[in-house]
Amino acid sequence: MKLILAIVRDDTMRALNETLTDAGYMFTKVASSGGFLKLGNTTLLMGVEDAKVEEVLMMIKDCCKTRQEYMSLGVPIPSQGGFVPPPVKVAHGGATVFVMDVESFIKV
């Protein structure tokens, strides 16, 4: 048995939720936020049989694509007369996934 801990963007969570639920997987969702872009995330916790790990990882990969967006830092630079820097291109989305061995799994 494995524990899959997946951190995904909130805007991809709906599709992933439907995909995993339709396939019969159960999971726990925990609201979280990222440190760099400070955008909303959802952290999923799932107990998965070893033979099903690759299937779940493919579902996550299919639903959580990385994409490029322009983000405005929006902070004027006082030393340059209040100049606001132009937006910068950042990659976001995707998922950060940890797969860990589980010593025991008990559901009560």
Secondary structure, DSSP 8 states (H G I E B T S, - for coil): -EEEEEEEEHHHHHHHHHHHHHTT---EEEEEE-SSS--EEEEEEEEE-GGGHHHHHHHHHHHS-EEEEEE-----BGGGTTB----EEEEEESEEEEEEE-S-----
